[in-house]
Structures are given as structure tokens and as C-alpha cells.
């Protein structure tokens, strides 16, 4: 079994073991098995980085075996500079979420931990798949564990949120399936992405396929105006669910644009680039303004995620090495920062059982260590230089300015909005005198919570201070992608 297969199936194996064997009476053992499974899943991904040939744009660690003979479907895996860090991010966040939920989840612990481990393997499958049908199976399968996580361990309106999440994402995916079948027919019975990249598609088919892909991937990102499911889902999801949703699952849609829309449909991507840039700028500016008026901390961070992901799609569709690399860096950085923001809200919610900003005030007086971490993550969410939140956004803004000054100016204005809503929330929640008796009774983070916060703080600072390992891996694959996109397929 190759490294990519191990990365996919190790967490899935441990997840299935937990579902089959664990019971609430054995919660302690279940938690340790889950942690071992998450750590094993992370361990088998590390050789992907240490053995990765930096400077090469080729697919590495490839595996290929016939899966469904009749339809020429292959179990075909591979990793390049575009997907490598997304795989490592998935495995890392899984470990963080398992530790974060150690004492918080007390019912159906085996199912909760098992769902996250299975979800981790499925998401790594999405980032590894080099066969269109295999990608679709993994892409759709991720809905199931996240649906259960929201629907079982969520808040009062969890069933509504779970259905909204499932229906929004499933509807777009049906058009994705139709597009994949069309490409299969046009390529004389091949689901290989490498074959689809060479298809000489005409203008009309490219446009229709572009919007079929858009329906699936834009909802997942989510782009404005199909973003309305995200705040509802974040509010109702358990803390771990929100962290994984923001840190990893939103990246599935962005990854789909890079792996499908741009290389398969280069002419349509160029033709509709203005449309995609306009939607991205609306997300960056308008949704940022919406975040400023939120009274629920989770909703505020959820809207900020939509705004931050707007930088990702903006970077893709300015068609420059700097823009696409910046968008990829932003995807990884947002994974660290958004997970940290949601887990920080979870720390407060576990103690006060409220996400309302008005329910707090002066938390720094009773939780000074936690407030220090929260300040770092808030500054990263603002895009403060020296943190992960700055690097990708700055690269995308520079690329946008080079493409069109006014686009760059509008994108840069989002940094002001991001600082406004992030600092406003921090001021209201953490600064001043204790707001009420609940805040006065708070206790600072324990060793487990400190460890989780420290892991994320190290990641946020490491990427902000020294992003070179990330960009070195990405750049050759990005350059190769853009060379391919620059070649018209029109007859």
C-alpha cells in the first residue's frame, strides 16, 4: 500500500474500529484510540513532505489500479505542490480537533470521534484523486460524516442546519456528475484527469461545463451569493465541526476550481474571469460589512470565512503565478486561523454556554493566558504582518494590483473591514472590566486547552514568519498549471 493510500485509509480504519467497538462506558479508551488514529494519520502524511521532490511539477507518490473495469474507472492517486499542503493540513487539524473534543463530548463519543477520522480520510482522498469518478465519490462521501456531526452533536436547530448543508452541497454536485459524464464520453471512455486536460473542447461546451463546475465548487467555497448556508451551519455545529468545516471542507470547492475548472476549461475560465472576480470582490467587501454587524461570535467568524475565501477565488482568476500561489497560501493560512478562531469560541462556550458577544466583557481579567492566544488569532484574522493571515492576502492583493489597480484597491479595502470586525469583537469580549458574574467566575484554560492553542499559535506564527517551505512546494505546480491554462483548446 502506497503512502497516499495509507494517508486515506489509516484514519478511516480507526474511525470504523471506533464505530464498531466503542461505547460510552468505554469513553476513555475511545478517546485514546481516536488520538492514536489521528496521530497515525498525521504520521503517514509526513513522508509525503520529506520525500517530496521540490522543484518538480509532476504528480508524485502515484498509485493506480483498475477499480470498475466496465467503465474504465481507476483507483488513481497522486500529489503535487497544489495538494501536498492541503493533505498535511487535513491530518494536522484532525489531531487538533480530537484533542479539543477530549472532555467536551460526553455522549456517543465513539461515533463523534469516528466520524471525524473517517471524514479526514475522505477529504485526503479528494485532494489525492486523479480519476474523475474517484474524486466525485470522495467529494460526495464527505457530506455524510459532516451531516451526522452537525445533526447529532449540533445546537437547538441542528436538524435544519444539517439539511440545509446537505441540500445546498448535493444540488450543485448533481451538475458536477453530469459534467463528469460528459467529459467521460468526450474522452472516449476515460475518467483520467490527465486525459481531460488534453480535450479540445469548443466554446459552448466549455461554458456549460464551467457553470456546472461552478455550481458544485462555488457552493462549497462558499462564494457569494450561495454562501447563506454557512453561517447557519456554523452556529449549530459543534466546535470541532465548525473548525473542520472552515479549515478544510471549504477548501474542497476551491481545490475543485484549480483541479477541474482552470485546466480543463481554460478558455471559459478566461472568458468568465471578470464574473468570478466580481463575485470574489463582493464576498471580500460586502460580506465583510455583514460580519461587522453580527452579535453572535460564530456567525461573525463564519462571515469572515466567506470574505477570506473571496481572496482565494480572486487569486485564481487573475491568472498569475503570484495570485494563484497567494490563493493557495491563503487556503492553508485560513485553515490554521479559522480553526483557531472557532476553537477559541468553543473554549468560552464550554464555560458560559453562550456565543453572544454581549454575554461577555473583560475576559482578560479572569483568563489572561487564553486572552493572549485569542489576541494572536484575532490579529491573524485581521491579516497582521508576521502572522499566517497576512501572507496569502498580501500576495493576492499584489497580483490583483498588477492585473488591475482598481481591483487591487477594492481587495485591499477588505483588510480595513477585517480589522474592524475582528478588533470590535475582541474589544467587546476580552477588554474592560468583567461584564457579569459569569465572566468573573471563569477559569483560565487547562493544560489540554493550552496545548491545542499553542499548536495553532505555532502554526500561525511559523507560516507568517517563514512561508518559504509552503511557496517552494507550490510554485512549480502553479507555473505548470498556468502554462496549461494559457494554451487555448478552441479549434
NUFIRO-403108 format. One line per field, with one value per residue (C-alpha): x, z, y; residue in three letters; chain. Coordinates in pm, 1 decimal, decimal comma, padded with zeros to 6 digits, always signed. Layout:
BEGIN
x (X;...)
z (Z;...)
y (Y;...)
vexro (ALA;...)
drenvo (A;...)
//
This chain:
BEGIN
x (+00000,0;+00139,3;+00177,7;-00130,7;-00344,6;-00210,7;-00295,0;-00652,2;-00731,0;-00544,6;-00787,2;-01083,6;-00975,7;-00951,6;-01285,6;-01457,6;-01298,7;-01440,5;-01787,0;-01779,5;-01625,6;-01661,5;-01934,3;-01992,8;-01891,0;-01551,6;-01520,8;-01168,8;-01041,5;-01232,4;-01063,1;-00718,4;-00789,9;-00912,8;-00596,8;-00375,9;-00567,6;-00533,9;-00162,1;-00107,8;-00292,3;-00064,4;+00248,2;+00186,6;+00145,4;+00480,3;+00687,9;+00488,5;+00663,4;+01006,5;+01014,9;+00857,6;+01078,3;+01069,6;+01106,9;+00903,7;+00553,0;+00491,2;+00249,8;+00439,1;+00369,2;+00127,7;-00079,4;-00303,6;-00519,1;-00827,5;-01139,8;-01450,4;-01345,9;-01668,2;-01647,1;-01267,0;-01267,3;-00931,0;-00819,0;-00565,2;-00389,9;-00117,2;+00005,8;+00172,6;+00260,4;-00102,3;-00239,3;+00050,2;-00003,9;-00380,1;-00326,9;-00090,2;-00330,3;-00617,2;-00419,6;-00295,6;-00639,1;-00781,4;-00535,0;-00622,9;-00998,2;-00968,1;-00772,5;-01007,9;-01313,1;-01149,5;-01363,7;-01634,7;-01807,8;-01958,4;-02226,8;-02172,0;-01801,7;-01708,7;-01941,4;-01818,3;-01450,3;-01513,0;-01696,9;-01405,5;-01147,9;-01350,0;-01407,7;-01032,8;-00955,5;-01226,3;-01100,6;-00744,8;-00896,3;-01042,1;-00702,3;-00530,3;-00771,5;-00650,8;-00957,9;-01275,2;-01513,6;-01288,8;-01279,9;-01659,5;-01703,5;-01471,0;-01616,5;-01972,2;-01883,0;-01750,4;-02109,3;-02215,1;-01992,6;-02026,5;-02406,1;-02405,6;-02166,7;-02398,3;-02724,3;-02631,6;-02398,6;-02520,4;-02730,2;-03107,2;-03165,8;-02919,1;-03160,3;-03246,2;-02877,4;-02779,1;-03047,7;-02952,2;-02587,0;-02668,0;-02918,3;-02709,5;-02399,2;-02577,4;-02768,6;-02452,3;-02285,4;-02551,9;-02445,2;-02085,0;-02175,1;-02337,3;-02023,2;-01800,6;-02012,3;-01992,6;-01613,1;-01603,8;-01794,0;-01584,0;-01259,7;-01370,9;-01436,8;-01169,1;-01207,4;-00837,3;-00787,4;-00471,0;-00679,5;-00942,1;-00671,1;-00594,8;-00954,5;-01012,7;-01346,0;-01539,0;-01657,3;-02016,6;-01928,6;-01661,1;-01906,0;-02171,3;-01914,9;-01771,2;-02105,4;-02169,4;-01839,9;-01923,2;-02250,0;-02062,1;-01748,4;-01887,5;-02136,6;-01858,6;-01620,7;-01879,2;-01890,4;-02144,3;-02444,5;-02455,1;-02292,3;-02607,9;-02591,5;-02254,6;-02346,6;-02645,5;-02434,7;-02150,7;-02389,1;-02543,9;-02237,5;-02030,5;-01698,5;-01498,1;-01740,3;-01704,3;-01325,5;-01305,1;-01570,7;-01388,6;-01033,7;-01070,9;-01412,6;-01435,7;-01105,8;-01260,3;-01450,0;-01150,6;-00937,3;-01200,8;-01159,7;-00785,2;-00805,0;-01104,3;-01226,7;-00899,0;-00703,9;-00996,8;-01177,4;-00907,2;-01099,9;-01419,3;-01212,8;-01062,0;-01397,1;-01574,9;-01283,6;-01448,1;-01760,7;-01557,6;-01354,3;-01673,6;-01824,6;-01497,8;-01484,8;-01846,8;-01756,4;-01448,4;-01624,0;-01998,8;-01974,4;-01704,3;-01952,3;-02214,9;-01968,2;-01933,6;-02295,9;-02310,1;-02386,3;-02305,9;-01932,3;-01967,6;-02170,3;-01912,9;-01628,1;-01841,7;-01899,0;-01532,1;-01451,0;-01659,9;-01469,1;-01129,3;-01214,9;-01304,4;-00930,3;-00876,0;-01107,5;-00981,7;-00624,7;-00717,2;-00883,1;-00619,1;-00413,8;-00069,3;+00185,3;+00172,8;-00207,1;-00254,9;+00032,0;-00109,2;-00451,8;-00304,4;-00111,8;-00435,1;-00613,6;-00357,8;-00339,6;-00717,7;-00715,8;-00496,2;-00659,0;-01025,0;-00974,9;-00810,3;-01092,2;-01368,7;-01186,8;-01135,2;-01508,9;-01562,5;-01347,0;-01574,0;-01893,6;-01798,4;-01780,6;-02062,3;-02284,8;-02338,6;-02194,7;-02342,2;-02081,2;-02296,6;-02269,8;-01901,7;-01667,5;-01338,8;-01245,3;-00877,8;-00918,0;-01007,2;-00846,9;-00521,8;-00340,2;-00635,6;-00682,6;-00320,6;-00385,6;-00715,9;-00538,5;-00285,0;-00556,7;-00763,1;-00464,4;-00404,3;-00768,2;-00706,4;-00408,2;-00139,3;+00213,5;+00406,4;+00103,7;-00029,1;-00330,2;-00110,9;+00098,2;-00163,9;-00384,2;-00085,9;+00026,0;-00325,2;-00355,3;-00018,3;-00125,4;-00458,3;-00284,4;-00058,7;-00363,4;-00580,0;-00516,7;-00883,7;-00937,2;-00634,6;-00761,1;-01103,4;-00943,6;-00710,8;-01007,0;-01115,7;-00819,6;-00983,5;-01314,6;-01137,6;-00956,4;-01280,1;-01496,4;-01215,8;-01094,8;-01451,1;-01528,2;-01205,5;-01268,2;-01624,4;-01541,6;-01198,8;-01119,1;-01251,7;-01391,5;-01565,3;-01905,6;-02104,9;-02090,3;-02033,4;-01718,8;-01595,0;-01632,9;-01434,0;-01123,1;-00827,8;-00753,8;-00631,4;-00325,7;-00518,1;-00668,0;-00332,7;-00169,7;-00430,2;-00397,4;-00016,8;-00014,1;-00226,7;-00027,3;+00297,6;+00141,6;+00006,6;+00340,7;+00554,5;+00365,2;+00357,4;+00730,5;+00867,4;+00627,2;+00910,2;+00858,5;+00497,6;+00567,1;+00867,9;+00646,2;+00360,2;+00537,7;+00641,2;+00292,5;+00130,2;+00357,8;+00276,4;-00097,5;-00085,4;+00115,8;-00156,2;-00434,0;-00263,6;-00298,5;-00635,2;-00826,3;-01060,3;-01042,2)
z (+00000,0;-00100,7;+00119,8;-00018,7;+00039,4;+00394,6;+00443,2;+00326,6;+00484,8;+00818,3;+00975,3;+00807,2;+00955,5;+01306,2;+01256,1;+01161,0;+01460,2;+01690,0;+01537,6;+01574,5;+01917,4;+02124,5;+02380,9;+02616,9;+02911,7;+02742,1;+02660,9;+02799,8;+02580,6;+02281,8;+02314,5;+02324,8;+02022,3;+01837,8;+01928,7;+01822,1;+01493,1;+01432,8;+01516,0;+01294,4;+01014,9;+01057,8;+01080,7;+00746,7;+00571,1;+00690,2;+00445,8;+00165,7;+00255,6;+00347,7;+00030,5;-00196,0;-00484,0;-00452,0;-00789,3;-00978,5;-01111,5;-01177,3;-00980,7;-00712,9;-00495,2;-00766,9;-00731,2;-00997,6;-01003,7;-01204,8;-00992,3;-01212,9;-01531,6;-01726,5;-01704,2;-01700,9;-01350,9;-01174,0;-00815,3;-00922,0;-00664,5;-00684,6;-00513,6;-00641,1;-00498,0;-00514,5;-00298,6;-00069,0;+00198,7;+00192,4;+00280,8;+00564,8;+00688,6;+00697,3;+00904,4;+01143,6;+01203,8;+01271,5;+01558,9;+01695,5;+01680,7;+01854,8;+02141,7;+02157,1;+02197,5;+02463,2;+02759,7;+02576,4;+02409,4;+02667,1;+02468,3;+02170,3;+02195,6;+01966,4;+01692,0;+01723,4;+01705,8;+01441,0;+01218,0;+01228,3;+01149,3;+00857,3;+00733,3;+00749,2;+00526,5;+00276,5;+00248,3;+00187,4;-00082,5;-00252,3;-00255,3;-00387,8;-00655,0;-01015,5;-01153,6;-01204,6;-01067,3;-00771,1;-00695,9;-00713,3;-00475,8;-00215,4;-00270,9;-00207,4;+00071,6;+00285,0;+00320,5;+00523,1;+00834,2;+00844,3;+00813,1;+01112,2;+01314,4;+01269,4;+01305,5;+01619,4;+01822,3;+01699,7;+01865,6;+01900,8;+01524,7;+01425,0;+01201,2;+00998,7;+00962,7;+00867,7;+00597,7;+00462,0;+00445,1;+00273,6;+00020,4;-00084,5;-00146,1;-00300,1;-00554,8;-00700,7;-00702,3;-00929,5;-01202,5;-01133,3;-01200,6;-01532,8;-01630,1;-01540,9;-01750,6;-02047,5;-02019,4;-01993,3;-02322,6;-02496,8;-02393,6;-02536,8;-02204,0;-01972,7;-01626,3;-01601,7;-01524,9;-01737,8;-02040,9;-01971,0;-01961,0;-02327,8;-02458,0;-02743,3;-02618,1;-02803,9;-02664,6;-02581,9;-02410,0;-02207,9;-02088,8;-01992,8;-01813,0;-01639,8;-01481,3;-01393,0;-01203,5;-01062,6;-00916,5;-00721,9;-00620,1;-00554,2;-00300,8;-00125,8;-00102,0;-00047,5;-00284,1;-00270,5;-00321,7;-00244,2;+00095,2;+00307,3;+00434,4;+00603,5;+00896,5;+00993,3;+00984,7;+01185,9;+01454,7;+01504,7;+01450,2;+01748,3;+01789,1;+01623,3;+01331,9;+01278,1;+01293,7;+01031,9;+00811,8;+00798,7;+00796,5;+00542,4;+00385,2;+00236,3;+00061,2;-00128,9;-00352,1;-00406,4;-00488,5;-00741,6;-00932,7;-00957,4;-01047,0;-01283,3;-01399,6;-01489,0;-01657,9;-01833,6;-01937,0;-01990,3;-02245,7;-02041,4;-01731,8;-01908,6;-02057,9;-01722,2;-01512,8;-01476,1;-01340,0;-01087,0;-00982,1;-00931,7;-00708,1;-00517,0;-00453,8;-00335,6;-00092,1;+00025,2;+00073,7;+00122,5;+00334,6;+00540,0;+00610,1;+00706,4;+00953,8;+01126,8;+01246,4;+01383,7;+01753,0;+01755,3;+01761,7;+01545,2;+01284,3;+01275,5;+01214,2;+00961,9;+00755,9;+00787,2;+00639,4;+00332,4;+00299,0;+00339,7;+00087,0;-00153,7;-00170,5;-00279,0;-00580,4;-00665,0;-00670,7;-00900,6;-01165,0;-01205,5;-01375,9;-01239,1;-01052,7;-00763,7;-00749,3;-00759,3;-00515,8;-00286,6;-00304,2;-00208,5;+00079,6;+00187,2;+00185,7;+00423,2;+00640,7;+00666,3;+00772,8;+01072,6;+01163,0;+01121,5;+01321,0;+01595,6;+01595,8;+01621,8;+01886,9;+02088,7;+02074,0;+02182,8;+02493,0;+02600,5;+02505,6;+02713,0;+03020,3;+02969,2;+02715,9;+02510,0;+02179,6;+02211,0;+02225,9;+02478,1;+02722,2;+02779,8;+02853,5;+03042,3;+02986,7;+03001,2;+03376,4;+03451,6;+03157,3;+03080,2;+02914,6;+02692,8;+02607,1;+02485,7;+02242,1;+02136,1;+02062,3;+01838,6;+01645,6;+01615,1;+01474,4;+01229,6;+01124,3;+01059,9;+00838,4;+01071,3;+00920,3;+01087,1;+01104,4;+00856,3;+00778,1;+00614,7;+00363,7;+00127,4;+00127,1;+00056,9;-00234,9;-00383,8;-00343,9;-00516,2;-00801,5;-00829,3;-00843,1;-01122,3;-01313,4;-01248,8;-00995,6;-00906,3;-00842,1;-00612,9;-00434,0;-00370,6;-00245,2;-00014,3;+00138,1;+00287,5;+00524,1;+00688,2;+00729,7;+00859,8;+01121,9;+01215,7;+01287,5;+01441,3;+01677,4;+01759,8;+01872,5;+02071,6;+02245,4;+02343,2;+02460,9;+02621,8;+02726,4;+03005,9;+03340,8;+03380,8;+03218,3;+03453,8;+03720,7;+03463,8;+03339,4;+03696,1;+03762,9;+03456,2;+03499,0;+03262,7;+03009,1;+03134,5;+03008,1;+02727,3;+02600,1;+02631,7;+02422,3;+02145,3;+02143,5;+02143,1;+01845,3;+01642,4;+01757,9;+01642,2;+01303,1;+01263,2;+01351,0;+01157,0;+00834,8;+00891,4;+00960,5;+00724,3;+00438,2;+00207,0;+00261,1;+00151,7;-00158,5;-00265,9;-00287,2;-00464,1;-00721,5;-00985,9;-00994,5;-01012,1;-01300,3;-01488,0;-01429,7;-01565,9;-01870,5;-01941,9;-01887,1;-02126,2;-02413,1;-02586,6;-02664,4;-02918,2;-03263,6)
y (+00000,0;+00339,3;+00642,8;+00816,7;+00509,0;+00491,9;+00860,0;+00796,4;+00462,1;+00483,5;+00735,0;+00564,6;+00229,3;+00374,2;+00550,5;+00225,8;+00049,3;+00318,1;+00285,5;-00091,8;-00132,0;+00181,9;+00252,2;+00544,4;+00326,5;+00298,4;+00669,8;+00693,4;+00412,3;+00551,3;+00889,0;+00733,4;+00513,9;+00822,9;+01015,1;+00724,5;+00705,7;+01080,7;+01077,3;+00773,4;+00952,7;+01255,2;+01038,3;+00865,2;+01201,6;+01340,0;+01126,9;+01288,7;+01614,4;+01478,0;+01267,2;+01529,1;+01641,9;+02020,8;+02191,6;+01933,1;+01993,6;+01624,4;+01408,9;+01221,5;+00914,6;+00797,7;+00481,3;+00334,9;+00023,4;-00070,7;-00023,0;-00056,9;-00236,8;-00181,4;+00197,8;+00227,6;+00379,3;+00364,6;+00398,4;+00659,3;+00876,4;+01137,4;+01451,3;+01767,1;+02106,9;+02217,7;+01936,2;+01840,8;+02106,7;+02054,4;+01687,7;+01776,6;+02046,0;+01794,1;+01544,0;+01816,8;+01970,1;+01622,6;+01575,9;+01921,0;+01854,4;+01517,2;+01674,5;+01974,6;+01748,6;+01531,0;+01642,7;+01835,4;+01540,0;+01303,3;+01119,6;+00891,0;+00964,2;+00676,2;+00799,8;+01158,7;+01066,9;+00801,4;+01048,3;+01293,9;+01027,3;+00893,7;+01248,3;+01313,8;+01015,7;+01109,1;+01467,9;+01347,5;+01126,0;+01433,4;+01603,8;+01288,3;+01162,4;+01171,7;+00993,4;+01198,2;+00935,8;+00860,0;+01234,6;+01250,6;+00954,7;+01108,0;+01457,6;+01338,9;+01097,5;+01384,3;+01507,1;+01203,5;+01230,7;+01611,3;+01580,0;+01344,3;+01564,9;+01864,2;+01670,1;+01474,1;+01697,9;+02038,4;+02308,6;+02353,6;+02397,0;+02127,4;+01931,2;+02241,7;+02331,1;+01975,8;+01955,8;+02298,2;+02197,4;+01868,4;+02004,6;+02305,4;+02099,1;+01799,6;+02008,2;+02156,5;+01816,7;+01668,8;+01911,9;+01814,2;+01449,3;+01541,0;+01733,9;+01437,9;+01201,6;+01442,8;+01454,8;+01074,9;+01044,5;+01311,1;+01140,4;+00803,8;+00642,1;+00783,0;+00931,2;+01022,3;+01390,3;+01391,7;+01285,8;+01552,3;+01820,9;+01746,9;+01752,6;+02005,0;+02138,0;+02406,8;+02738,0;+02637,9;+02306,3;+02483,0;+02747,8;+02493,0;+02277,7;+02584,4;+02666,2;+02301,9;+02301,5;+02643,8;+02510,7;+02243,4;+02427,2;+02776,9;+02637,8;+02452,2;+02751,7;+02917,7;+03214,9;+03495,2;+03459,2;+03084,1;+03134,8;+03163,3;+02805,5;+02859,0;+03090,8;+02873,1;+02559,0;+02713,0;+02840,0;+02495,1;+02275,4;+02160,3;+02337,5;+02061,3;+02052,7;+02427,3;+02401,5;+02124,5;+02282,9;+02617,3;+02483,2;+02200,1;+02147,6;+02496,7;+02421,3;+02129,2;+02371,8;+02599,0;+02294,8;+02186,5;+02513,9;+02453,9;+02085,1;+02097,9;+02439,2;+02608,5;+02326,2;+02154,1;+02473,8;+02738,4;+02945,0;+02956,2;+03037,6;+03337,5;+03440,6;+03434,9;+03560,6;+03903,4;+03737,3;+03536,0;+03839,8;+04042,8;+03772,7;+03746,8;+04120,9;+04121,2;+03843,9;+04030,8;+04367,8;+04315,3;+04000,6;+04173,1;+04453,3;+04194,5;+04043,6;+04381,2;+04381,7;+04027,6;+03975,9;+03602,2;+03523,2;+03214,2;+03399,9;+03677,0;+03432,3;+03240,3;+03554,9;+03643,2;+03299,8;+03383,3;+03711,6;+03544,8;+03273,8;+03555,0;+03625,3;+03264,7;+03276,5;+03626,8;+03496,6;+03207,6;+03422,4;+03693,0;+03417,2;+03495,7;+03286,3;+03531,9;+03530,5;+03153,0;+03087,6;+03356,1;+03195,3;+02857,4;+03013,6;+03183,8;+02845,9;+02696,5;+03008,9;+03029,3;+02665,4;+02746,0;+03077,7;+02980,1;+02659,6;+02866,1;+03123,2;+02862,3;+02659,3;+02979,4;+03048,1;+02688,5;+02743,2;+03030,0;+02847,4;+02542,8;+02767,6;+03021,2;+02836,3;+03148,6;+03268,1;+03618,0;+03892,4;+04080,5;+03788,6;+03860,3;+04150,7;+04170,0;+03804,5;+03906,1;+03964,2;+03603,5;+03418,8;+03605,4;+03313,9;+03237,6;+03606,2;+03620,7;+03335,7;+03492,4;+03821,5;+03646,7;+03464,6;+03783,1;+03970,2;+03686,3;+03711,0;+04083,1;+03999,9;+04136,8;+04109,2;+03829,7;+03601,9;+03346,8;+03563,9;+03830,0;+03635,1;+03496,5;+03805,7;+04030,6;+03810,3;+03813,2;+04191,9;+04244,0;+04016,3;+04199,1;+04539,2;+04412,3;+04290,2;+04598,0;+04873,3;+04919,5;+04550,2;+04555,4;+04866,3;+04711,1;+04389,3;+04583,3;+04768,9;+04436,9;+04448,4;+04750,6;+04567,5;+04257,8;+04460,9;+04640,5;+04336,4;+04128,4;+04400,4;+04504,2;+04151,0;+04124,9;+04457,1;+04366,3;+04013,4;+04043,6;+04400,3;+04623,4;+04518,6;+04180,7;+04217,4;+03996,7;+03727,7;+03452,4;+03623,5;+03680,1;+03307,5;+03195,5;+02983,1;+03002,6;+02731,7;+02396,1;+02205,9;+02032,1;+02357,3;+02533,8;+02260,7;+02296,9;+02676,7;+02650,7;+02412,1;+02651,2;+02955,9;+02792,7;+02714,9;+03069,2;+03229,4;+02981,1;+03039,5;+03414,4;+03447,8;+03181,4;+03091,9;+02977,2;+02599,4;+02642,7;+02850,2;+02641,9;+02334,7;+02515,1;+02730,2;+02469,5;+02314,6;+02659,2;+02759,9;+02439,4;+02490,5;+02845,5;+02735,9;+02484,6;+02737,9;+02979,8;+02730,6;+02767,5;+02448,9;+02604,7;+02457,2)
vexro (UNK;UNK;UNK;UNK;UNK;UNK;UNK;UNK;UNK;UNK;UNK;UNK;UNK;UNK;UNK;UNK;UNK;UNK;UNK;UNK;UNK;UNK;UNK;UNK;UNK;UNK;UNK;UNK;UNK;UNK;UNK;UNK;UNK;UNK;UNK;UNK;UNK;UNK;UNK;UNK;UNK;UNK;UNK;UNK;UNK;UNK;UNK;UNK;UNK;UNK;UNK;UNK;UNK;UNK;UNK;UNK;UNK;UNK;UNK;UNK;UNK;UNK;UNK;UNK;UNK;UNK;UNK;UNK;UNK;UNK;UNK;UNK;UNK;UNK;UNK;UNK;UNK;UNK;UNK;UNK;UNK;UNK;UNK;UNK;UNK;UNK;UNK;UNK;UNK;UNK;UNK;UNK;UNK;UNK;UNK;UNK;UNK;UNK;UNK;UNK;UNK;UNK;UNK;UNK;UNK;UNK;UNK;UNK;UNK;UNK;UNK;UNK;UNK;UNK;UNK;UNK;UNK;UNK;UNK;UNK;UNK;UNK;UNK;UNK;UNK;UNK;UNK;UNK;UNK;UNK;UNK;UNK;UNK;UNK;UNK;UNK;UNK;UNK;UNK;UNK;UNK;UNK;UNK;UNK;UNK;UNK;UNK;UNK;UNK;UNK;UNK;UNK;UNK;UNK;UNK;UNK;UNK;UNK;UNK;UNK;UNK;UNK;UNK;UNK;UNK;UNK;UNK;UNK;UNK;UNK;UNK;UNK;UNK;UNK;UNK;UNK;UNK;UNK;UNK;UNK;UNK;UNK;UNK;UNK;UNK;UNK;UNK;UNK;UNK;UNK;UNK;UNK;UNK;UNK;UNK;UNK;UNK;UNK;UNK;UNK;UNK;UNK;UNK;UNK;UNK;UNK;UNK;UNK;UNK;UNK;UNK;UNK;UNK;UNK;UNK;UNK;UNK;UNK;UNK;UNK;UNK;UNK;UNK;UNK;UNK;UNK;UNK;UNK;UNK;UNK;UNK;UNK;UNK;UNK;UNK;UNK;UNK;UNK;UNK;UNK;UNK;UNK;UNK;UNK;UNK;UNK;UNK;UNK;UNK;UNK;UNK;UNK;UNK;UNK;UNK;UNK;UNK;UNK;UNK;UNK;UNK;UNK;UNK;UNK;UNK;UNK;UNK;UNK;UNK;UNK;UNK;UNK;UNK;UNK;UNK;UNK;UNK;UNK;UNK;UNK;UNK;UNK;UNK;UNK;UNK;UNK;UNK;UNK;UNK;UNK;UNK;UNK;UNK;UNK;UNK;UNK;UNK;UNK;UNK;UNK;UNK;UNK;UNK;UNK;UNK;UNK;UNK;UNK;UNK;UNK;UNK;UNK;UNK;UNK;UNK;UNK;UNK;UNK;UNK;UNK;UNK;UNK;UNK;UNK;UNK;UNK;UNK;UNK;UNK;UNK;UNK;UNK;UNK;UNK;UNK;UNK;UNK;UNK;UNK;UNK;UNK;UNK;UNK;UNK;UNK;UNK;UNK;UNK;UNK;UNK;UNK;UNK;UNK;UNK;UNK;UNK;UNK;UNK;UNK;UNK;UNK;UNK;UNK;UNK;UNK;UNK;UNK;UNK;UNK;UNK;UNK;UNK;UNK;UNK;UNK;UNK;UNK;UNK;UNK;UNK;UNK;UNK;UNK;UNK;UNK;UNK;UNK;UNK;UNK;UNK;UNK;UNK;UNK;UNK;UNK;UNK;UNK;UNK;UNK;UNK;UNK;UNK;UNK;UNK;UNK;UNK;UNK;UNK;UNK;UNK;UNK;UNK;UNK;UNK;UNK;UNK;UNK;UNK;UNK;UNK;UNK;UNK;UNK;UNK;UNK;UNK;UNK;UNK;UNK;UNK;UNK;UNK;UNK;UNK;UNK;UNK;UNK;UNK;UNK;UNK;UNK;UNK;UNK;UNK;UNK;UNK;UNK;UNK;UNK;UNK;UNK;UNK;UNK;UNK;UNK;UNK;UNK;UNK;UNK;UNK;UNK;UNK;UNK;UNK;UNK;UNK;UNK;UNK;UNK;UNK;UNK;UNK;UNK;UNK;UNK;UNK;UNK;UNK;UNK;UNK;UNK;UNK;UNK;UNK;UNK;UNK;UNK;UNK;UNK;UNK;UNK)
drenvo (A;A;A;A;A;A;A;A;A;A;A;A;A;A;A;A;A;A;A;A;A;A;A;A;A;A;A;A;A;A;A;A;A;A;A;A;A;A;A;A;A;A;A;A;A;A;A;A;A;A;A;A;A;A;A;A;A;A;A;A;A;A;A;A;A;A;A;A;A;A;A;A;A;A;A;A;A;A;A;A;A;A;A;A;A;A;A;A;A;A;A;A;A;A;A;A;A;A;A;A;A;A;A;A;A;A;A;A;A;A;A;A;A;A;A;A;A;A;A;A;A;A;A;A;A;A;A;A;A;A;A;A;A;A;A;A;A;A;A;A;A;A;A;A;A;A;A;A;A;A;A;A;A;A;A;A;A;A;A;A;A;A;A;A;A;A;A;A;A;A;A;A;A;A;A;A;A;A;A;A;A;A;A;A;A;A;A;A;A;A;A;A;A;A;A;A;A;A;A;A;A;A;A;A;A;A;A;A;A;A;A;A;A;A;A;A;A;A;A;A;A;A;A;A;A;A;A;A;A;A;A;A;A;A;A;A;A;A;A;A;A;A;A;A;A;A;A;A;A;A;A;A;A;A;A;A;A;A;A;A;A;A;A;A;A;A;A;A;A;A;A;A;A;A;A;A;A;A;A;A;A;A;A;A;A;A;A;A;A;A;A;A;A;A;A;A;A;A;A;A;A;A;A;A;A;A;A;A;A;A;A;A;A;A;A;A;A;A;A;A;A;A;A;A;A;A;A;A;A;A;A;A;A;A;A;A;A;A;A;A;A;A;A;A;A;A;A;A;A;A;A;A;A;A;A;A;A;A;A;A;A;A;A;A;A;A;A;A;A;A;A;A;A;A;A;A;A;A;A;A;A;A;A;A;A;A;A;A;A;A;A;A;A;A;A;A;A;A;A;A;A;A;A;A;A;A;A;A;A;A;A;A;A;A;A;A;A;A;A;A;A;A;A;A;A;A;A;A;A;A;A;A;A;A;A;A;A;A;A;A;A;A;A;A;A;A;A;A;A;A;A;A;A;A;A;A;A;A;A;A;A;A;A;A;A;A;A;A;A;A;A;A;A;A;A;A;A;A;A;A;A;A;A;A;A;A;A;A;A;A;A)
//
